[in-house]
Amino acid sequence: MPYIKDEGGYLNNFAREPKMYTAEPMDSSQKRNRYILFGGATVLVLGLIAVAASIS
């Protein structure tokens, strides 16, 4: 574990940094799943707004 000791004798501990990686482009099935999830969320929010409007 990396640490540095300063002039006062205090230790400064540093967290381990995660490995960096580059994002890969989405394939067609991941894009399709994202669109389905977005569509479902939109329908859910619009439905909740409609229920709230009908109750009030």
C-alpha positions, 0 to 999 in steps of 0.5 A, a space after each residue: 500500500 503506497 504511503 508518504 511520511 511527511 515532516 511531522 511523522 504523519 502517514 498519508 495513505 492513498 487509495 489504490 486507483 482502479 485500472 483504466 479501460 476504454 469503453 467499447 461501442 455498443 452492438 445492435 442488441 445493446 442498442 435495442 435493449 437501451 431503446 426498450 428500457 427507455 421506452 418502458 421508462 417513458 411509458 411508466 412516467 407518463 402513466 404515473 403522471 396520468 394517474 396523478 392527474 386523474 386523482 387530483 
